[in-house]
Amino acid sequence: MREIYLDNAATTRTDPEVAAFIERLSTEEYGNTSSLHLKGVEAEKRVREASRILADILKCSPQEILYTSGGTESDNLAIIGTALAKRRTGNRIIISAVEHAAVARTADFLTEFGFDVVRLPVGPDGIVRPESLQEVLTPDVILVSCMYVNSETGAVQPVAELAKLTHEMAPQASFHVDAVQAFGKYRIAPGRLGIDLMSVSSHKFHGPKGVGFLYIKKGTKIRPVIYGGGHQSGMRSGTENVPGAAGMAMAAKIAYDGLEEKMAKITALRERLREGLLELPDVTVNTPEGEFAAPHVLSATFAGVRAEVLLHALEADGICISAGSACSSNKPSPSATLIAMGVPEEALSSTVRFSFCKENTEEDVDETLASLKRQLPMLRRFVRK
Amino acid sequence: MVYEEFLIKYAEIGIKGKNRYVFEDALVRQIRQAVKPLPGEFTVFKTNGRIYLKASGYDYEDLIEALQRVFGIAYICPMVRVDDPAFENIADAASAYLKEVVPEGCTFKVEARRSVKSYPMHSMELAAALGEVILQRVPGMRVDVHHPVVTLHVEVREGGVSLYAKEIPGPGGMPVGSNGKSMLLLSGGIDSPVAGYMIAKRGVKIDAVYFHAPPYTSERAKQKVVDLACQVARYAGPIPLSVVNFTDIQLAIYEKCPHDQLTIIMRRMMMRIAERIAENSGCLGLITGESIGQVASQTIPSLTATNEVCAMPVFRPLIGFDKNEIIDVAQKIGTFETSIQPYEDCCTIFVAKHPVTKPNLKSIRKSETHLDDVIEEMLDKAVETAEVIWCEPAP
């Protein structure tokens, strides 16, 4: 059976060229960047190269790239590190109501230490309205965090506008963006957008798992959360993941090579699926239209069918998708994003996510639609009574 | 101290009369199975109505842990060996051993046995003489022949003398395989693995059956059941798990029978299938994790309704257990953490909002007639297409 992988927002296939490069760095150029000998120098050079590549993409300085273990660590560092550094300036943190758990749970954690966390509501389209930020931006705000692209619906947030407002009304505050679903899909120059901190994860754009980075604008006040041998200028101790960093940079380079054509292709696939789904009975699409949606994500609700059952039915045809917010763990819990959007309760457990990458084809979409068309009537006959 | 020999004491086997050797042989086999995956050299042998384990190059904690999962073992006694049976040698070894393993100043007695009747001292003489030596050499020890804290056992056998004072409790029960084989209906829940464990403890070998309903139940739910079977196999030995595809039958019941009877009819179908697979594989009974009144399908009328469809005896070892008592055992045998993983099984997917709690047998039988034209074929197919997964003991 042919595998149709439509869960690229959960993770992507590591590019074979990247995997080969990582293998070489792991078995041949295996040095520790801290070693004084030749092997160490060689490894350090690889990391410097990687930073150069990433900095070119972000139009920033290589010193502004901090390697981490991935999106979750980057978000944790951005939020906890900012709170630690600015705790004497203020205690208010603003996040959107649709953040990934890596942001939302970290902010919750800080409430235990006296920080006040404010959640920005979203419209029915899942998008934050800048006016609502304006209402809560007081001078004691130390951090505003808003994702670039929502992982569940693909909704694109007005981060530039929110960043501008933040810097105008709360000059002490840092502006953080979780760009895990956006990097590799959009050309992002954080410096020009007013972004101080930005989280990126490698495995979302065909890079290896277990590595990511946090963009930290020069001069941003932030404290480390991991201490030890003082690696990466003391911001994140721990032997540097040389193959990971280099592999991620190579994957980024490949992603940004001809980005516009690739995204146009993916957008066309998503639209093909959207149109096909809307022809099926009782299907609603939760992903916004046009420029408000990221190219690769489509969220849809199948009334009367449990998401998990639909997922396994498609799985039987070799099609991999995601049920609701299942990308964070395998625990079925109602999606905070959909709740914040005001999606009715019965629809929460009937919502699935399709997500694309450059490797998907029109046949993938057509076969998925055919499988749905064939299986939906059967699945709808048997619902809990 | 490195022990080279262990005396394995068993409890109930001792009263089995002429069949005793059957149980002893089963126990020897189970002990061999249990030590097989461990690094080291092991020999298990039976002599003079006792079972011994010789061991070298092994890890003590790992060995004891493995033996504590072998049903039929009452006590595990690590022994010290003295090759030359001269009294002075025994006396030296006994005092050195007690100094190491016994708290200072406790009461003791010595019990001696000799299977070598040519030994120059009688058992009583030997015990008394050793007692005296110990009183002299081990500081603070006092004799108490009625309620001693420690009993030093001395066994004079062909080729040497063995000493032991420590008795590490085993799991009790009877060796698996000494009481035939039964089929466990294994779901992903907390109860059924415990039921399997308890019946295995009575010496019954376990086969298992799981009802899978794709796409309503996931691959992960199936993997969870395999994991549970492997956990139970740590006690019961390798378990062949039959995975029955139950979707068609479940959908047929759903379409054609009243919804408040869904669960009962589904369970009756499960029992029918389980019994057929059990017959095919030489099982003598079925095992379920039911407990009176726990859920609607486990009231006495419901149990009567599910019981009706099979001729084989159905063992329900948890029948009088409270949920908390079941959880205690599940935690002890290490199945609890796996059982509470949140994957739906086919019992939870199709459950009615208000299932019957007092099913009427006539009414259930009548509802089942709606399936008459298809059900035989479906049951046959379910039995024939069952996938057997061999579940080896989890490490």
Boltz contact constraints between the chains, C-beta under 6 A:
constraints:
  - contact:
      token1: [A, 309]
      token2: [B, 215]
      max_distance: 6.0
  - contact:
      token1: [A, 309]
      token2: [B, 216]
      max_distance: 6.0
  - contact:
      token1: [A, 312]
      token2: [B, 215]
      max_distance: 6.0
  - contact:
      token1: [A, 312]
      token2: [B, 218]
      max_distance: 6.0
  - contact:
      token1: [A, 313]
      token2: [B, 215]
      max_distance: 6.0
  - contact:
      token1: [A, 316]
      token2: [B, 215]
      max_distance: 6.0
  - contact:
      token1: [A, 382]
      token2: [B, 254]
      max_distance: 6.0
  - contact:
      token1: [A, 385]
      token2: [B, 259]
      max_distance: 6.0
